[in-house]
């Protein structure tokens, strides 16, 4: 963040590296988040840990800490998840010990808070180097680096799938040991203000270290374990959860006609390494830390020999390696994502080590999916087939979907609600979470991609901060026969049904999605940001 910042090139590595996750607070009030969500009106018994959605530590930041610990062992690092720490406390931490380098993962819904914290760091330490990452920042790197706020408080942006290499390369460059132009997947302002993006392909994954969660074990104990114990402990043998980048990316490869719009837009690439490198890390996580593993990503179930003409055998090799490990064998410890078709092909293979299937149904009516989501499901019958198989194999289920997709009518919306409630009733004993959201119009989504190309209104507000809620309202209005208010009422009805069933003893919970604050909330945040920037 900072055009006005005077960047140093120190003769040594920075003495303090700050890693800030997301900021889910609106002056102390949590926003909805995937897997958590705001309270549903009209139903009691929702007393819960305020940040229950934040069960999972952020793998990318812990991965960077792991590299920093290896490359710069004398540099202290702080990991801050603002879903657990409120703004006054964060502000006091910055004042007491400001970081020299601060790396943020910026989500669309919380981008304002990323700017707020970064601006405060710059206010306290004008020489601080601020780095943004994640999809929002990477996709909008030019808009941020030249924007009203970003031009003042953002110095660098990670733009690809090389996060730890980008960050470590930047740290080497800052201490004069590497030419800045050799840092991969990095965007910044060159002399004269021109934006440079040093794009790079993904580095070889068999050389990549997985995150070492021993570095934030205190954070696990003080924050994440509380959320896990409340919401998920009844479904797992182990009593905590960590996140690992074990997603192999979309494996539909060069045949673009087989790829869904989501994968095509994001250009999903593998984010994992070989089973030989994974298993020792899993043994430490499971055996030493006593943690389950969320294999984060969009395609975890997508690459066994039974799929894609037998070209990929990742799951087969991983299942064999886990079965051969004295620490991992006979332990079902993993939560993995998969489409319906992928699960049907790989469910029996994976039942030895995967405990929970995170299934993206999106919608029950295949007409709502159109041509954008090939392979997700073929309608309620295919969904039922997969869920029945999951029940027979004793899987737990984390089920997510979208309401308000293009083509939705009030009648379709009613039918979707009925399907969700029937699913919750039928599979209540094996469901951990049902999470239903509206079609969030955020950078990286196919909804935003289509809207930006076709709608001048979207292009007019395109910039460093996206009014996601207003754009979602417009998207629903233009592409359906309903309003966002109708969609949110339907989601709330599903939520009430799920919560009521969950109170009957099976511990099922309901989750929403982090879309962003109401306009008045965002205006308060913007005023805070403007006040801080006025002091820069």
PEQUI-V122262 format. One record per pair of residues at least 4 apart in sequence whose ideal C-beta (glycine too) atoms are under 8 Angstrom apart, sorted by the first residue. I is the first residue (numbers start at 1). J is the second residue. Records with the same first field share a line. If there is no record, write none. Layout:
I: J, J
//
This chain:
1: 5, 115, 118, 119, 122, 130, 132, 144, 149, 150, 151, 152, 153, 154, 155
2: 122, 130, 151, 152, 153, 154, 155
3: 151, 152, 189, 193
4: 126, 151, 152, 536
5: 122, 126, 127, 128, 129, 130, 152, 153, 155
6: 126, 127
7: 127, 129, 155, 174
8: 127, 174
9: 173, 174, 175, 176
10: 14, 174, 175, 176
11: 175, 176
12: 175
13: 72, 74, 75, 171, 174, 175
14: 75, 99, 100, 101, 129, 171, 174, 175
15: 75, 76, 100
16: 75, 76, 77, 78, 97, 98, 99, 100, 101
17: 65, 68, 72, 75, 76, 77, 78, 99, 100, 101, 102, 103, 171
18: 77, 78, 80, 99, 101, 102, 103, 121
19: 61, 64, 65, 77, 78, 79, 80, 102, 103
20: 80, 81, 82, 102, 103, 104, 105, 114, 117
21: 58, 61, 79, 80, 81, 82, 83, 105
22: 58, 81, 82, 83, 105, 106, 107, 110, 113, 114
23: 82, 83, 87, 110, 113, 114, 116, 117
24: 30, 31, 33, 51, 53, 54, 82, 83, 110, 113, 514
25: 29, 30, 31, 82, 83, 86, 87, 113
26: 30, 31, 517, 521, 524, 525
27: 87, 524
28: 86, 87
30: 36, 38, 50, 51, 83
31: 38, 109, 110, 514, 516, 517
32: 36, 37, 38, 53, 512, 513, 514, 515
33: 37, 53, 54, 83, 511, 512, 513, 514
34: 53, 400, 435, 437, 511, 512, 513, 514
35: 52, 53, 55, 398, 433, 435, 511
36: 51, 52, 53, 54, 511, 512
37: 53, 435, 495, 510, 511, 512, 513
38: 512
39: 46
40: 46, 492, 495, 496, 499, 510
41: 492
42: 492, 496
43: 495, 496, 499, 500
45: 499, 503
46: 499
48: 52, 230, 231
49: 226, 227, 230, 231
51: 83, 84, 223, 227
52: 227, 230, 231, 509
53: 83, 227, 511
54: 81, 83, 84, 223, 224, 227
55: 224, 227, 228, 231, 232, 241
56: 224, 241, 242, 243, 294, 296
57: 61, 62, 81, 213, 216, 219, 220, 224, 242, 243
58: 62, 81, 105, 243
59: 63, 211, 242, 243, 244, 245, 296
60: 64, 105, 133, 134, 163, 245
61: 65, 79, 103, 105
62: 66, 79, 211, 212, 213, 215, 216
63: 67, 163, 164, 209, 210, 211, 245
64: 68, 103, 163, 164, 167, 168
65: 69, 77, 79, 211, 212, 215, 216
66: 70, 164, 209, 210, 211, 212, 215
67: 71, 164, 165, 167, 168, 209
68: 72, 75, 77, 167, 168, 171
69: 73, 77, 212, 215
70: 209
71: 168, 171, 172
72: 168, 171
75: 171
77: 215
78: 93, 99
79: 215, 216, 219
80: 85, 90, 93
81: 85, 219, 223
82: 86, 87, 90, 113, 117
84: 219, 222, 223
85: 89, 90, 93
86: 90
87: 91, 116
88: 92
89: 93
90: 94, 117, 120
91: 95, 120
92: 96
93: 97
94: 98, 99, 117, 120, 121, 124
95: 124
98: 121, 124, 125, 128
99: 121, 125, 128
100: 125, 127, 128, 129
101: 128, 129, 130, 131, 171, 174
102: 117, 118, 121, 128, 129, 130, 131
103: 131, 132, 133, 167
104: 114, 117, 118, 130, 131, 132, 133, 137
105: 133, 134
106: 110, 111, 114, 132, 133, 134, 136, 137
107: 111, 114, 134, 136, 514
108: 135, 136, 440, 442, 443, 466, 468, 516
109: 442, 468, 514, 515, 516, 517
110: 114, 514, 516
111: 115, 136, 464, 465, 466
112: 116, 465, 522, 525, 526, 529
113: 117, 525
114: 118, 132, 137
115: 119, 149, 150, 153, 154, 464, 465, 529
116: 120, 525, 528, 529, 532
117: 121
118: 122, 130, 132, 153, 154
119: 123, 149, 152, 153, 529, 532, 533, 536
120: 124, 532
121: 125, 128, 130
122: 126, 128, 130, 152, 153, 536
123: 532, 535, 536
124: 128
126: 536
129: 155, 156, 170, 174
130: 153, 154, 155, 156
131: 154, 155, 156, 157, 158, 167, 170
132: 137, 144, 150, 154, 156, 157, 158
133: 137, 138, 157, 158, 163, 166
134: 138
135: 139, 266, 443, 444
136: 140, 442, 443, 444, 466
137: 141, 144, 157, 158
138: 157, 158, 159, 160
139: 443, 444
140: 144, 443, 463, 464, 466
141: 145, 157, 159, 187, 195, 197
142: 146, 187, 195, 197
143: 147, 150, 462, 463, 464
144: 150, 154, 157, 464
145: 150, 151, 154, 157, 187, 188, 189, 195
146: 150, 151, 189, 193, 195
147: 151, 463, 464, 465
148: 152, 464
149: 153, 154, 464, 465, 529, 533
150: 154, 464
151: 189
152: 533, 536
153: 533, 536
155: 188
156: 170, 186, 187, 188
157: 186, 187, 188
158: 162, 163, 166, 167, 185, 186, 187
159: 185, 186, 187, 197, 199
160: 166, 184, 185, 199, 200, 201, 202
161: 185, 202, 269, 271
162: 166, 184, 185, 200, 202, 203
163: 167, 185
164: 168, 208, 209
165: 169, 184, 185, 203
166: 170, 183, 184, 185, 186
167: 171
168: 172
169: 173, 178, 182, 183, 184, 186
170: 174, 180, 183, 186
171: 175
172: 177, 178, 183
173: 177, 178, 179, 180, 182, 183
178: 182, 183
180: 186, 188
181: 198
183: 198
184: 198, 200, 203
185: 198, 199, 200
186: 197, 198
187: 195, 196, 197, 198
188: 195, 196
189: 193, 194, 195, 196
190: 194, 195, 196
202: 269, 270
203: 207, 208
204: 208
205: 270, 271, 272, 273, 274
206: 273, 274, 277
207: 273
208: 273
210: 244, 245, 273, 277, 278, 281
211: 242, 243, 244, 245
212: 281, 284
213: 217, 220, 242, 285, 289, 291
214: 284, 288, 289
216: 220
217: 221, 289
218: 222
219: 223, 224
220: 224, 225, 240, 242, 289, 291
221: 225
222: 226
223: 227
224: 228, 240, 241
225: 229, 239, 240
226: 230
227: 231
228: 232, 233, 239, 240, 241
229: 233, 239
231: 432, 433, 507, 509
232: 236, 241, 432
233: 239
234: 507
235: 355, 356, 396, 432, 507
236: 241, 292, 333, 355, 396
237: 331, 332, 333
238: 286, 290, 291, 292, 331, 333
239: 290
240: 289, 290, 291, 292
241: 291, 292, 293, 294, 335
242: 285, 289, 291, 292, 293, 294
243: 293, 294, 296
244: 278, 281, 282, 285, 293, 294, 295, 296
245: 271, 272, 296, 297
246: 271, 272, 278, 293, 295, 296, 297, 300, 336
247: 268, 270, 271, 272, 295, 296, 297, 298, 299, 300, 337
248: 270, 271, 272, 297, 299, 300, 302, 303, 312, 314
249: 268, 269, 270, 271, 297, 298, 299
250: 259, 260, 263, 268, 298, 299, 302
251: 299, 302, 303, 307, 308, 312
252: 258, 259, 263, 308
253: 258, 308
255: 259
256: 264
258: 374, 375
259: 263, 264, 374
260: 264, 372, 373, 374, 375, 376
261: 265, 371, 372, 373, 446, 449
262: 266, 298, 372, 373, 445, 446
263: 267, 268, 298, 299
265: 444, 445, 446, 449
266: 444
268: 298, 299
271: 297
272: 278, 297, 314
273: 277, 278
274: 278, 317
275: 279, 314, 317, 318, 320, 321
276: 321
277: 281
278: 282, 318, 321
279: 283, 318, 321, 322, 325, 328
280: 284
281: 285
282: 286, 293, 322, 325, 327, 328, 333
283: 287, 288, 325, 327, 328
284: 288, 289
285: 289, 291, 293
286: 290, 291, 292, 293, 327, 328, 331, 333
287: 327
291: 333
292: 333, 334, 335, 355
293: 333, 334, 335
294: 334, 335
295: 300, 334, 335, 336, 337
296: 337
297: 337
298: 337
299: 303, 337, 338, 342
300: 336, 337, 338
301: 315, 336, 337, 338, 339, 342, 343, 345, 346, 350, 357
302: 307, 338, 339, 342
303: 307, 308, 312, 313, 314, 315
304: 312, 313, 314, 315, 316, 345, 346, 349, 350
305: 310, 312, 313, 316
306: 310, 345, 346, 349
307: 312, 342, 345, 346
308: 312
313: 317
314: 318
315: 319, 346, 349, 350
316: 320, 349
317: 321
318: 322, 353
319: 323, 349, 350, 352, 353
320: 324
321: 325
322: 328, 329, 331, 352, 353
323: 328, 329, 352, 353
324: 329
325: 329
327: 331
328: 333, 353
329: 352
330: 352
331: 353
332: 351, 352, 353, 354, 355
333: 353, 355
334: 353, 354, 355, 356
335: 354, 355, 356, 357, 358, 398
336: 350, 354, 356, 357, 358
337: 358, 359, 360
338: 342, 343, 346, 357, 358, 359
339: 343, 359, 360, 375, 376, 377
340: 344, 359, 361, 375, 376, 377, 378, 382, 383, 386
341: 345, 375, 376, 377, 382
342: 346, 375
343: 347, 357, 359, 386, 389, 390
344: 385, 386, 389
346: 350
347: 351, 357, 386, 389, 390, 393, 395
348: 393
350: 354
351: 393, 394, 395
354: 395
355: 395, 396
356: 395, 396, 397, 398, 432
357: 390, 395, 396, 397, 398
358: 398, 399, 400
359: 386, 387, 390, 397, 398, 399, 400
360: 376, 400, 401
361: 376, 377, 383, 399, 400, 401
362: 368, 369, 373, 376, 377, 400, 401, 402, 405
363: 368, 369, 401, 402, 403, 405, 416
364: 377, 379, 380, 383, 415, 416, 419, 420
365: 369, 379, 412, 415, 416
366: 377, 378, 379
367: 407
368: 405, 406, 407, 408, 412
369: 373, 376, 377, 405
370: 406, 407
372: 446
377: 382, 383, 386
378: 382
379: 383
380: 384, 419
381: 385
382: 386
383: 387, 423
384: 388
385: 389
386: 390
387: 391, 397, 423, 426, 427
388: 392
389: 393
390: 395, 397, 427, 430
391: 395, 427, 430
394: 430
395: 430
396: 430, 431, 432
397: 427, 430, 431, 432
398: 431, 432, 433, 435
399: 423, 431, 433, 434, 435
400: 434, 435, 436, 437, 511
401: 416, 420, 435, 436, 437
402: 436, 437, 438, 439
403: 408, 413, 416, 417, 436, 437, 438, 487, 490, 491
404: 408, 413, 438, 439, 476, 480, 482, 484, 486, 487
405: 439, 479, 480
406: 479, 480
407: 412, 479, 480
408: 412, 413, 416, 476, 480, 481, 482, 487
409: 413, 480, 481, 482
410: 414, 481, 482, 486
411: 415
412: 416
413: 417, 482, 486, 487, 490
414: 418, 490
415: 419
416: 420, 490
417: 421, 490, 493, 494
418: 422
419: 423
420: 424, 434, 436, 494, 497
421: 425, 493, 494, 497
422: 426
423: 427, 434
424: 428, 431, 434, 494, 497, 498, 501, 508
425: 501
427: 431
428: 501, 506, 508
429: 506
431: 506, 508
432: 507, 508, 509
433: 508, 509, 510, 511
434: 494, 498, 508, 509, 510, 511
435: 510, 511, 512, 513
436: 491, 494, 495, 510, 511, 512
437: 491, 512, 513, 515
438: 472, 476, 484, 487, 488, 491, 513, 515
439: 445, 447, 472, 475, 476
440: 445, 447, 468, 472, 513, 515
441: 445, 447, 448, 451, 458, 466, 468, 471, 472, 474, 475
442: 447, 448, 466, 468
443: 448, 466
444: 448
445: 449
446: 450
447: 451, 472, 475
448: 452, 458, 466, 471
449: 453
450: 454
451: 455, 458, 471, 474, 475
452: 458, 459, 462
455: 459, 474, 478
456: 460
457: 461, 474
458: 462, 471, 474
461: 466, 467, 470, 471
462: 466
466: 471
467: 471, 516, 519, 522
468: 472, 515, 516
469: 473, 515, 516, 517, 518, 519
470: 474, 519
471: 475
472: 476, 484, 515
473: 477, 483, 484
474: 478
475: 479
476: 480, 482, 483, 484, 487
477: 483, 484
482: 486, 487
483: 487
484: 488
485: 489
486: 490
487: 491
488: 492
489: 493
490: 494
491: 495, 512
492: 496
493: 497
494: 498, 510
495: 499, 510, 512
496: 500
497: 501
498: 502, 508, 509, 510
499: 503, 509, 510
500: 504
501: 506, 508
502: 506, 507, 508, 509, 510
516: 522
517: 521, 522, 525
518: 522
519: 523
520: 524
521: 525
522: 526
523: 527
524: 528
525: 529
526: 530
527: 531
528: 532
529: 533
530: 534
531: 535
532: 536
//
